[in-house]
Amino acid sequence: MDAIAQLKLSLRALVRSPLFSLGVLTTLALSLAASIATVTLVDRVLWRPLPLRDPASVVVIMEADSASRLRLASYPTFDDWRSQAKAFDGMAFIRGETMSLGPEGARQRVTAALVSEGYFAVGGITPVLGRTFSSAEESLSGGGVLVLSEAVWSSQFGRAADVIGKAVIIDGESRTVIGVIPTAQRLFGWEEIWVPLAAERSRTPEVENRFLHVDSRVLARLSTGTTVEGASSDLLRIQQNLAAQFPDPAGTYANVQMTPIRDVLIGNVSPTLSALGWAMLLVLLLACANVAGLVLLRTARRQRELSVRTALGAPFSRLVGQLVSETVLLSLIAGAVGVMLATVVIGVVRATPSIGIPRASELYVDGRTLWIALGISLVVGLAVGLLPAWRLRGTLEQSARFARGAAADGAGMRRLRASATALQLGLALTLLVGAGLLLRSFNSAQQVDLGYRTEQIVAMDVYPPSPRFDAESDAASLYRQLVDRAAAIPGVQNAAFINHTPLGGWMPTVVSAPGVSPATNGSDAALYKTASEEYADVVGLRIVKGRWFTRAEVDAGAPGVVISEAVATRFWPDGDAIGRAITVHRSSQARPGFGDPQPSTVIGVVAPVRHFGPTADAPWEVYLPFTRQAWAWGSVVVRSNLPPAVLRRNLESAMREVEPDMPMGAATGAGYRTFAEGVEGFIAPRRVATILGAGLAAVALLIASLGLYALSAYSVSQRTSEFGVRMALGAAPGAIIRDVLRDGGRLALVGIALGLAGAVGMGRVLASQLFGVAPTDPMAFTAAAALLIAVLMFALWFPARRASRLDPVTALREE
């Protein structure tokens, strides 16, 4: 029989069994869709090589202390590393700086990456258009050029190919565009344009401060044959010498840590995706077990037909070929449906920037994905088709065992089907518990007291144009005008200024108090925040002792400060902090006197603020009037019930009224955000993991319940005559229902026992991703088991009710 004839025969056989075909298609399509979507995520994020030249050799270097706390290296430290280290083919420095893009009156903010010589070569970065800096352009004699990110190229230049050579205005100066870097090669995620660091050194003298450890990264490329361990040893010797030569008041950072660039780009999602990958394999295994059970049941029903064909001379290989071709055909159709469903899921993930998955812009169902889908479909089809064929060989020789189209099952067959069903139930429960743990963890993250309100709070970043507002007094006057004008907008309840909003940027300062010995490990560091008198009220900070600043104190630059509870406990554990003397240090890198002490007096204590997100500990904080050190930039924070889009237009208009040349927003659309969006950005990865985990668990639960239903329905059909006799002898319908439910319930209990054991392992796999919940959380385990039992009882009810409604006379006749 040729392939076409075999295909037609298989199609006719499947059409004659619509319920069987629909059940198999549904099971496989759902499981394959989940598998393809998960494989695409894991493949793109974890397996695919980074779009860089030899990324395995690229590392990011940070300083570390004896407690493994990390900090960014300063430029002088980088310069010493680069000149003394022998284990690298190259080392480069990158520093973030805010600049304005566009002419006067229409400026937009961009985050510029100031890069040292050889940065693009060290990173293995290749432009998608044009070129990167030449040696002359990277030196002090060069300049006047820039490289765009793909995002800025798209948003500001419409992806026009003639952007190369075009002159653009950056911070009031004309620069020539020479290249475009693709999104996938933005190594740290915030780069919007690149400019040579050497040409900017004169405008950013703070970069020469050895104790400035912010807004920078050090990138290095290992020499051929050098391991990370060997390079670390080489650099450790240098760092220890530097720590001894230049004692740092913030602590002794005499160690280094090298992180492969892959880990920097991927972040901490690897454990989550790995867990999802294992969950996907469980779903696929469950689907295979389910379909195999359905195929075994159908084959048992067809044994008389197959026995007759064998007696008429049909070779066994032809029968096996038909069985396998049917399952492969169904699997391929299900694979096609699964690809379409997975494409929709991947499209949603790719189109949701806040979803928190690295390399999300690279997510596509491409040819490689299709080949993977084809491979999975073929393997599944062959696996579930060969199993009944293997069982068939021994039974066809005993065709006398079959009676009038139905076969009486042997004990081995019953045990096999029961074992397969119990395995399905166990796998489903394992995934349900995993989803429950993720859901509980996500809920815990959402319930955290952040220390500030998020609803109806928006922040607009402001960057006073240079050089007009380089003087602190001029910047402070501008901030006051901006806040007053924002507060006058109809629909705005209040407005305030802050240099760093929660979940945004930050700057540390060393804190000390008279009579208290400083920590030897540099742990006496707090976030340095300069704010206006309205800030605590606008964002809802909770004052636990004392008070906030008054307007008079802010205007006068009074020495009062507000500290967080952790700072108060550190310096005055047995007394009241109010009225005590405390010293903080100037921390603005863009202002003179960086690091100078500022003697102050504590006037208030605030509850902890989770600046780094719901799942991170609240850092120490100190708040000063913004006039004591007028930051070079900051945010106007507004509380309003206006729609965000309307409020943004009104705020931008108000800002322009105060300062027409103010760079508004950002070239790529950032710079204006609600606090709620900021929190969502931190919990989005947990939301995605929870949704994907719940989706896989739902698919598994559906498949397992269908499997139990099929097994129970088949068992009822096999016991028709038994039930007929019992009902003829007076058995009540309720007794029949209880009998069927009891048999299914025993199987469910075995599956639950297997699932609970598997769930313990699943909890250990997810342990690093959980927040506020134990890997063996009783509520997650109990709820998952209860849900499984409820769904299984529902699935068992229909065959049980059917058995209770049998007509005894009809049932006995069928015997």
C-alpha positions in Angstrom: 0.0 0.0 0.0 1.5 3.3 -1.0 1.7 6.4 1.2 -1.3 8.2 -0.4 -3.5 5.1 0.1 -2.4 4.7 3.6 -3.1 8.4 4.3 -6.6 8.1 2.9 -7.3 4.9 4.9 -6.1 6.7 8.1 -8.3 9.7 7.4 -11.4 7.6 6.9 -10.7 5.7 10.1 -10.3 9.0 12.1 -13.5 10.4 10.6 -15.4 7.3 11.7 -14.3 8.1 15.3 -15.0 11.8 15.7 -15.0 11.8 19.5 -11.7 10.0 19.6 -10.1 12.3 17.0 -11.4 15.4 18.7 -10.2 14.3 22.1 -6.7 13.5 20.8 -6.5 16.7 18.8 -7.6 18.9 21.7 -5.1 17.2 24.1 -2.2 17.4 21.7 -2.9 20.9 20.4 -3.0 22.3 23.9 0.1 20.5 25.1 2.0 21.3 21.9 1.0 24.9 22.0 2.3 25.1 25.6 5.5 23.3 24.6 6.2 25.4 21.5 5.6 28.7 23.4 7.8 27.6 26.2 10.5 26.2 23.9 10.5 29.5 22.0 11.0 31.4 25.2 13.7 29.2 26.5 15.4 28.9 23.1 15.5 32.7 22.5 16.5 33.7 26.0 18.7 30.9 27.2 19.9 28.8 24.3 20.4 31.2 21.4 23.9 32.8 21.3 24.0 36.4 22.0 24.2 38.7 18.9 27.8 39.7 19.8 31.2 38.6 18.6 32.4 35.8 20.9 30.2 36.7 23.8 31.6 33.9 26.0 34.8 36.0 26.4 33.0 39.2 27.5 32.6 40.0 31.2 31.4 42.8 33.4 33.7 43.7 36.3 32.6 45.2 39.7 34.3 45.8 43.0 33.3 43.7 46.0 34.0 43.8 49.7 34.5 40.9 52.2 30.7 40.5 52.6 30.3 40.1 48.8 28.6 43.5 48.5 29.1 44.9 45.0 29.7 48.4 43.7 30.6 50.0 40.4 34.2 50.9 39.7 35.2 54.5 39.3 37.0 55.7 36.2 40.4 56.0 37.9 40.1 52.4 39.2 39.2 51.2 35.7 42.2 53.1 34.3 44.5 51.3 36.8 42.9 47.9 36.0 43.3 48.5 32.2 47.0 49.5 32.5 48.1 46.8 34.9 46.0 43.7 34.1 47.5 41.1 31.8 44.6 38.6 31.3 42.5 40.7 29.0 42.5 41.5 25.3 40.7 44.7 26.0 38.9 46.7 28.7 36.4 49.5 28.3 34.5 52.0 30.5 30.9 53.1 29.9 29.2 55.9 31.9 25.6 57.1 31.7 24.8 60.7 31.2 21.6 62.6 30.5 21.7 64.8 27.4 19.2 66.6 25.3 18.3 65.8 21.7 17.0 68.4 19.3 17.1 72.2 18.8 16.2 74.8 21.4 12.5 74.8 22.3 12.0 71.2 21.1 14.5 69.3 23.2 14.0 65.7 24.3 16.0 63.8 26.9 18.2 60.9 25.9 20.4 58.7 28.0 23.9 58.9 26.5 26.5 56.2 26.9 29.9 57.9 27.3 32.4 55.2 26.2 36.1 54.8 26.4 38.4 53.7 23.6 37.7 50.3 22.2 34.3 49.9 23.8 32.5 48.4 20.8 35.4 46.1 20.0 35.5 44.8 23.6 31.8 44.2 23.6 31.8 42.6 20.2 29.1 45.1 19.0 28.4 45.4 15.3 26.2 48.3 14.0 23.1 47.5 12.0 23.8 50.6 9.9 27.0 52.7 9.4 30.0 52.3 11.7 31.3 52.9 15.2 34.0 55.4 16.4 37.4 55.5 14.8 40.6 55.7 16.9 40.8 59.5 16.2 37.1 60.0 17.1 37.7 58.2 20.4 40.6 60.4 21.4 40.6 63.9 22.8 41.2 65.3 19.4 38.1 63.7 18.0 34.4 64.2 18.9 31.5 65.7 17.1 30.1 62.3 16.3 27.5 59.9 17.8 26.0 56.5 17.4 22.2 56.0 17.7 20.4 53.2 19.3 17.8 51.4 17.1 15.1 52.8 19.4 16.1 56.4 18.8 16.6 55.7 15.1 13.0 54.4 14.9 11.3 57.0 17.0 13.1 60.1 15.8 14.2 59.3 12.3 11.6 56.8 11.1 14.4 54.2 10.4 15.5 56.3 7.4 18.7 54.8 5.8 20.0 58.3 5.1 20.4 59.1 8.8 24.1 58.3 8.4 25.9 61.6 8.0 22.9 63.6 9.3 23.7 66.4 11.8 21.7 66.4 15.0 21.8 68.7 18.0 23.0 67.2 21.3 23.1 69.5 24.3 23.1 72.5 21.9 26.0 71.2 19.8 25.9 69.7 16.3 27.0 66.1 16.0 27.1 63.8 13.1 25.4 60.4 13.1 27.8 57.7 12.0 26.0 54.5 13.0 23.1 52.6 14.5 23.3 49.9 17.1 20.6 47.2 17.1 18.4 46.8 20.2 19.7 43.3 21.0 23.3 44.8 21.4 22.4 47.3 24.0 24.4 45.6 26.7 22.9 47.4 29.7 19.4 48.3 28.5 19.6 52.1 29.1 21.8 53.2 26.2 20.0 55.5 23.7 23.0 57.2 22.1 26.8 56.6 22.3 29.4 59.4 22.4 33.2 59.2 23.0 34.0 59.7 26.7 37.3 61.5 25.9 35.5 64.4 24.3 33.2 64.7 27.3 35.8 64.5 30.1 36.2 68.3 30.3 32.4 68.7 30.8 32.2 65.9 33.4 35.2 66.5 35.8 33.5 64.3 38.4 34.4 61.2 36.4 38.0 61.7 37.7 36.9 61.2 41.3 38.2 57.8 42.5 35.4 57.5 45.0 32.5 58.1 42.6 30.9 54.7 42.1 27.7 55.4 40.1 26.3 55.4 36.6 29.1 53.3 35.1 30.2 49.8 34.1 33.5 48.2 33.2 33.5 45.8 30.3 36.4 43.4 29.5 37.3 40.7 27.0 39.3 37.8 28.2 42.5 36.8 26.4 42.4 33.7 24.4 42.7 30.6 26.7 42.1 32.7 29.9 39.4 31.6 32.3 37.3 33.8 34.4 39.1 32.4 37.5 42.5 33.1 36.1 41.5 36.7 35.1 40.0 37.2 38.5 43.2 36.3 40.2 45.1 38.7 38.1 42.8 41.5 38.8 42.4 40.7 42.5 46.1 41.4 43.1 45.7 44.9 41.5 42.5 45.7 43.4 44.0 44.7 46.8 46.9 47.1 46.1 44.5 49.9 45.1 42.4 49.4 48.3 45.5 49.7 50.4 46.8 52.7 48.5 43.5 54.6 48.4 41.5 54.0 51.6 37.8 54.5 51.0 35.5 55.9 53.7 32.7 53.8 52.4 34.5 50.6 53.2 37.2 48.3 52.0 36.4 46.9 48.5 39.5 44.8 48.0 37.8 42.0 45.9 36.4 41.9 42.4 33.6 40.0 40.7 33.4 39.1 37.1 30.0 38.4 35.6 29.6 36.9 32.1 27.8 39.3 29.8 25.1 36.6 29.2 24.2 36.7 32.9 24.1 40.5 32.8 21.7 40.5 29.8 19.5 37.6 31.0 19.4 38.6 34.6 17.7 36.3 37.1 15.1 34.8 34.8 17.1 31.7 34.1 15.7 29.7 37.1 12.2 30.7 36.2 12.5 29.7 32.5 14.3 26.5 33.5 11.4 25.6 35.8 8.9 26.4 33.0 10.9 24.2 30.7 10.6 21.3 33.2 6.9 22.0 33.6 6.5 22.0 29.8 8.1 18.5 29.7 5.7 17.3 32.4 2.7 18.6 30.4 4.0 16.9 27.2 4.6 13.7 29.1 1.1 13.9 30.6 -0.4 14.5 27.1 1.5 11.5 25.7 0.2 9.3 28.5 -3.3 10.6 28.0 -3.3 10.0 24.2 -1.7 6.7 24.6 -4.5 5.6 26.9 -7.1 6.8 24.4 -5.3 5.0 21.6 -5.1 1.8 23.7 -8.9 2.0 24.4 -9.7 2.5 20.8 -7.4 -0.3 19.7 -9.1 -2.6 22.2 -12.4 -1.8 20.6 -11.0 -2.5 17.2 -9.3 -5.8 18.0 -12.1 -7.9 16.4 -11.7 -5.8 13.2 -7.9 -6.2 13.3 -8.2 -9.9 14.0 -10.4 -10.5 11.0 -7.9 -8.6 8.8 -5.1 -10.7 10.2 -7.0 -13.9 9.4 -7.6 -12.7 5.9 -3.8 -12.4 5.4 -3.1 -8.7 6.2 0.5 -8.6 7.4 1.1 -7.3 10.9 3.4 -4.5 9.6 0.5 -3.1 7.6 -1.7 -3.0 10.7 1.0 -1.3 12.7 1.6 1.2 9.9 -2.1 2.2 9.9 -2.2 2.7 13.7 1.0 4.7 13.6 0.0 6.8 10.6 -3.3 7.7 12.3 -1.6 9.0 15.5 1.2 10.7 13.5 -1.5 12.4 11.3 -3.4 13.6 14.3 -0.2 14.8 16.0 0.9 16.8 12.9 -2.5 18.5 12.7 -2.4 19.2 16.4 1.2 20.6 15.9 -0.1 23.0 13.3 -2.8 24.2 15.6 -0.3 24.4 18.4 2.0 26.6 16.4 -0.8 29.0 15.6 -1.8 29.2 19.3 1.9 29.6 20.4 2.3 32.4 17.8 -0.5 34.3 19.5 1.1 33.8 22.9 4.6 34.8 21.8 3.1 37.9 20.0 1.5 39.1 23.2 4.7 38.6 25.1 6.8 40.5 22.5 4.3 43.3 22.4 4.3 43.9 26.1 7.4 45.9 27.0 6.7 45.8 30.8 6.6 42.0 30.8 10.1 41.8 32.2 11.5 39.0 29.9 15.0 39.8 28.6 15.5 39.6 24.8 11.7 39.8 24.4 12.1 41.8 21.2 13.8 38.7 19.7 10.8 36.4 20.3 9.4 35.1 17.1 8.1 31.8 15.9 10.6 31.3 13.1 11.8 28.4 10.9 13.8 26.9 13.8 10.8 26.9 16.0 8.7 25.2 13.2 11.3 22.5 12.9 11.2 22.0 16.7 7.4 21.8 16.5 7.6 19.3 13.7 10.1 17.2 15.6 8.0 17.2 18.7 4.9 16.3 16.8 6.5 13.4 15.0 8.1 12.0 18.2 4.8 12.2 20.0 2.8 10.7 17.2 5.3 7.8 16.8 5.5 7.2 20.6 1.7 7.0 21.1 1.2 5.0 17.9 3.8 2.3 18.6 2.6 1.5 22.1 -0.8 0.0 21.0 1.0 -1.7 18.1 3.3 -3.4 20.6 0.4 -4.5 22.7 -1.4 -5.7 19.6 1.1 -8.4 18.5 0.2 -10.8 21.3 -3.6 -10.2 21.3 -4.2 -10.7 17.6 -3.1 -14.4 17.8 -5.9 -14.9 20.4 -8.8 -13.5 18.4 -11.1 -16.1 20.0 -11.0 -14.1 23.1 -13.1 -11.3 21.5 -16.8 -11.4 21.3 -19.0 -9.4 19.0 -16.8 -6.4 18.5 -15.6 -5.8 22.1 -12.7 -7.2 23.9 -12.6 -8.3 27.5 -9.6 -6.7 29.0 -6.9 -8.7 30.6 -5.5 -7.8 34.0 -2.3 -6.5 32.5 -4.1 -4.1 30.2 -6.3 -2.8 33.0 -3.2 -2.2 35.2 -1.4 -0.4 32.3 -4.3 2.0 31.8 -4.8 2.6 35.5 -1.0 3.3 35.9 -1.0 5.7 33.0 -4.0 7.6 34.4 -2.5 7.7 37.9 0.7 9.1 36.4 -1.4 11.8 34.6 -3.1 12.8 37.8 0.2 13.0 39.6 1.8 15.2 37.0 -1.2 17.4 37.0 -1.1 17.9 40.7 2.7 18.6 40.6 2.1 21.4 38.1 -0.9 22.7 40.1 1.2 23.0 43.2 3.9 24.8 41.3 1.3 27.2 39.9 -0.1 27.6 43.4 3.3 28.5 44.9 3.9 31.1 42.1 0.5 32.5 42.7 1.0 32.8 46.4 4.4 34.3 45.9 3.0 36.9 43.4 0.2 37.7 45.8 2.8 38.2 48.6 4.8 40.6 46.4 1.6 42.6 45.7 0.7 42.8 49.4 4.0 44.3 50.5 3.8 47.7 52.2 5.9 49.8 50.0 6.0 52.7 52.4 4.4 55.1 49.8 1.2 55.2 47.8 1.1 54.3 44.1 -2.4 55.2 42.9 -2.9 58.5 41.2 0.8 59.4 41.5 2.8 60.3 38.5 6.4 61.6 38.0 7.8 63.7 35.2 11.6 63.9 34.9 13.0 67.3 34.5 16.5 68.2 33.2 17.3 71.9 33.3 19.1 72.9 30.2 22.8 73.6 30.6 24.6 75.9 31.1 21.7 78.3 32.1 20.9 76.2 35.2 24.4 74.9 36.1 24.4 77.1 39.3 22.7 75.4 42.2 20.7 78.5 43.1 19.3 78.8 39.6 18.3 75.1 39.5 16.6 75.4 42.9 14.6 78.4 41.8 13.5 76.5 38.6 12.4 73.5 40.6 10.3 75.7 42.9 8.6 77.4 39.9 8.0 74.0 38.3 6.4 72.6 41.5 4.2 75.7 42.0 3.1 75.7 38.4 2.3 71.9 38.4 0.2 72.3 41.6 -1.9 75.0 39.9 -3.0 72.6 37.1 -6.8 71.9 37.4 -7.3 68.4 38.7 -3.9 68.3 40.5 -4.2 67.8 44.3 -0.6 68.5 45.1 2.9 68.5 43.6 6.5 68.1 44.9 10.1 67.8 43.8 12.5 64.9 44.5 15.8 64.0 43.1 15.2 60.3 43.0 11.7 58.7 43.1 11.1 55.3 44.5 12.0 52.5 42.0 14.1 55.0 40.1 17.7 56.2 40.3 19.6 56.5 43.6 22.8 57.9 45.1 24.3 56.8 48.4 25.9 58.9 51.1 27.9 58.0 54.1 26.1 58.7 57.4 27.7 59.3 60.8 26.7 60.5 64.2 28.7 61.9 67.2 29.7 59.3 69.7 28.9 56.4 67.4 31.8 54.4 66.0 31.5 54.0 62.2 31.0 50.6 60.7 34.3 49.2 59.5 32.6 47.5 56.4 31.1 50.7 55.0 27.5 49.6 55.8 26.7 53.1 57.2 25.4 54.2 53.8 21.9 55.6 53.0 20.2 56.8 49.9 20.7 60.6 49.6 17.4 62.3 48.7 16.7 66.0 48.3 13.0 66.9 48.4 10.5 69.7 48.7 8.2 70.3 51.6 5.2 68.7 49.8 6.9 65.4 49.0 5.9 63.4 52.1 2.2 64.4 51.7 2.1 63.8 47.9 3.5 60.2 48.0 2.1 59.3 51.4 5.3 58.7 53.4 4.5 57.6 56.9 6.1 59.9 59.6 6.6 57.7 62.7 8.3 60.4 64.8 8.8 64.1 64.5 7.8 65.9 61.3 8.7 66.8 57.7 10.2 70.1 56.4 8.3 73.3 56.3 8.4 75.6 53.2 10.4 78.1 55.2 13.0 75.5 56.1 13.3 74.4 52.5 13.6 78.0 51.2 16.3 78.7 53.8 18.1 75.5 53.2 17.8 74.6 56.9 20.0 71.9 58.3 17.1 69.6 59.4 17.0 66.1 57.9 14.4 63.3 57.9 15.8 59.8 58.3 14.4 56.3 57.9 13.7 54.1 60.9 16.7 51.8 60.2 19.1 54.8 60.4 17.5 55.9 63.7 17.8 52.4 65.1 21.5 52.1 64.0 22.6 55.3 65.7 20.2 55.7 68.6 18.8 52.2 69.4 17.8 53.1 73.0 16.6 56.7 72.6 14.8 59.3 70.5 16.5 60.4 67.3 14.6 63.7 67.1 17.0 66.6 67.7 20.1 64.5 67.4 23.1 65.6 65.4 23.9 63.6 62.2 26.3 64.1 59.3 25.6 63.3 55.7 27.8 64.0 52.7 27.1 65.8 49.5 26.4 63.2 46.9 25.7 65.0 43.6 28.4 64.1 41.2 27.4 67.1 39.0 27.9 69.7 41.7 31.0 71.1 43.4 31.9 69.7 46.8 31.1 66.1 46.1 31.6 64.1 49.3 31.8 67.2 51.6 30.2 66.7 55.0 26.9 68.4 55.8 26.3 68.6 59.6 22.5 68.2 60.2 19.9 67.8 62.8 17.2 65.0 62.8 13.7 66.5 62.7 11.7 63.4 61.6 11.7 59.7 61.1 9.9 57.9 58.3 8.8 54.3 58.0 10.8 52.1 55.6 10.5 52.8 51.9 11.1 49.9 49.5 13.0 51.9 46.9 14.2 48.9 45.0 10.9 47.2 44.6 8.4 45.1 46.6 10.7 42.1 47.0 13.9 43.9 48.0 14.7 45.1 51.5 14.1 48.8 52.3 17.4 50.7 52.2 18.5 53.3 54.6 17.4 56.8 53.5 18.1 60.4 54.5 15.9 63.3 53.2 17.2 66.9 53.0 15.6 70.1 51.6 16.3 70.2 47.9 17.8 73.7 48.3 20.7 72.3 50.4 22.1 70.7 47.3 20.1 71.4 44.3 20.4 68.3 42.1 21.2 68.8 38.4 18.0 67.0 37.5 15.0 65.4 39.3 11.3 64.7 39.1 8.2 66.7 39.6 5.8 64.3 41.4 2.1 64.9 41.2 -1.0 63.5 42.8 -4.0 63.8 40.5 -7.1 61.9 39.5 -6.8 63.1 35.8 -6.2 60.4 33.2 -2.4 59.9 32.8 -2.4 60.9 29.1 -4.3 64.1 29.9 -2.1 64.9 32.9 1.0 64.4 30.8 -0.1 66.9 28.2 -1.0 69.4 30.9 2.3 68.9 32.7 4.4 69.3 29.6 2.5 72.5 28.7 3.0 73.8 32.3 6.8 72.9 32.2 7.2 74.7 28.9 5.6 77.8 30.3 8.1 78.0 33.0 11.1 77.0 30.8 10.5 76.9 27.1 13.8 75.1 26.4 13.2 72.3 29.0 13.9 68.8 27.5 10.6 67.1 27.9 10.1 63.3 28.2 12.6 61.2 26.3 13.3 60.4 22.7 12.2 56.9 23.2 9.0 57.8 25.2 10.4 57.4 28.7 10.6 60.2 31.3 6.9 60.2 32.4 5.5 57.4 34.5 3.0 56.5 37.1 4.1 55.0 40.3 1.8 52.1 39.7 3.6 51.4 36.4 6.9 51.5 38.2 5.7 48.8 40.7 4.2 46.8 37.8 7.6 46.8 36.1 9.2 45.1 39.1 6.5 42.5 39.6 5.9 41.9 35.8 8.4 38.9 35.6 6.6 37.3 38.6 3.2 37.9 36.9 4.5 36.3 33.7 5.9 33.3 35.5 2.6 32.9 37.4 0.5 33.2 34.2 2.6 30.8 32.3 2.7 28.4 35.2 -1.0 28.6 35.7 -1.6 28.0 32.0 0.6 24.9 32.0 -1.2 23.6 35.1 -4.6 24.3 33.6 -3.7 22.4 30.5 -2.4 19.5 32.6 -5.5 19.5 34.7 -7.7 19.4 31.6 -5.7 16.6 30.1 -5.7 14.6 33.3 -9.4 15.0 33.8 -10.1 13.9 30.3 -7.9 10.9 30.8 -9.8 9.9 34.0 -13.1 10.5 32.3 -12.1 8.3 29.3 -10.9 5.5 31.6 -14.0 5.6 33.7 -16.3 5.7 30.7 -14.6 2.7 29.2 -14.7 0.9 32.5 -18.4 1.5 32.7 -18.9 0.2 29.2 -17.0 -3.0 30.1 -19.2 -3.5 33.1 -22.5 -2.9 31.4 -23.7 -6.5 32.0 -22.6 -6.5 35.6 -24.5 -3.3 36.3 -27.5 -4.7 34.5 -27.6 -7.8 36.7 -27.2 -5.8 39.9 -30.0 -3.4 39.0 -32.2 -6.3 38.0 -31.6 -7.8 41.4 -32.7 -4.5 43.1 -29.5 -2.4 43.3 -30.4 1.3 43.6 -28.9 3.8 41.1 -27.1 5.6 44.0 -25.2 2.4 44.8 -24.0 2.2 41.2 -22.9 5.8 41.3 -21.0 5.2 44.5 -19.3 2.1 43.0 -18.1 4.0 40.0 -17.0 7.1 42.0 -15.2 4.8 44.5 -13.2 3.0 41.8 -12.2 6.3 40.2 -11.5 7.8 43.6 -9.0 5.1 44.5 -7.1 5.8 41.3 -7.3 9.6 42.1 -5.8 9.0 45.5 -2.9 7.1 44.0 -2.3 10.0 41.6 -2.5 12.5 44.4 0.1 10.6 46.4 2.4 10.6 43.3 1.7 14.3 42.7 2.4 15.4 46.3 5.8 13.6 46.1 6.5 15.4 42.8 5.3 18.7 44.1 7.9 18.6 46.9 10.6 18.5 44.1 8.8 21.2 42.2 8.9 23.4 45.3 12.6 22.9 45.6 13.1 23.9 41.9 11.0 27.1 42.4 12.5 28.0 45.9 14.8 30.7 44.5 11.9 32.4 42.7 9.5 32.5 45.7 8.8 35.5 47.9 7.0 35.3 51.2 6.0 31.7 50.8 7.8 28.4 51.7 8.4 25.8 49.0 6.2 23.4 51.0 3.5 26.0 51.7 0.5 24.0 53.1 -2.1 26.2 51.5 -0.7 25.8 48.0 -0.5 22.0 48.5 -4.0 21.8 50.0 -5.7 24.1 47.5 -4.1 22.2 44.5 -5.2 18.8 45.9 -8.7 20.1 46.6 -9.0 21.6 43.1 -7.8 18.3 41.5 -10.2 16.2 43.5 -13.1 18.6 42.7 -12.4 18.4 38.9 -11.9 14.7 39.0 -15.2 14.1 40.8 -16.9 16.2 38.2 -15.2 14.1 35.4 -16.3 10.9 37.1 -19.8 12.0 37.7 -20.9 11.7 34.0 -19.9 8.0 33.5 -21.3 7.2 37.0 -24.6 8.8 36.2 -24.7 7.0 32.8 -24.2 3.7 34.6 -27.0 4.4 37.1 -29.4 5.0 34.2 -28.8 1.8 32.4 -31.9 -0.2 31.4 -31.3 -3.7 33.0 -33.1 -5.5 30.2 -31.0 -3.8 27.5 -27.9 -4.3 29.5 -28.5 -8.1 29.9 -29.3 -8.5 26.2 -25.9 -7.0 25.4 -24.3 -9.7 27.4 
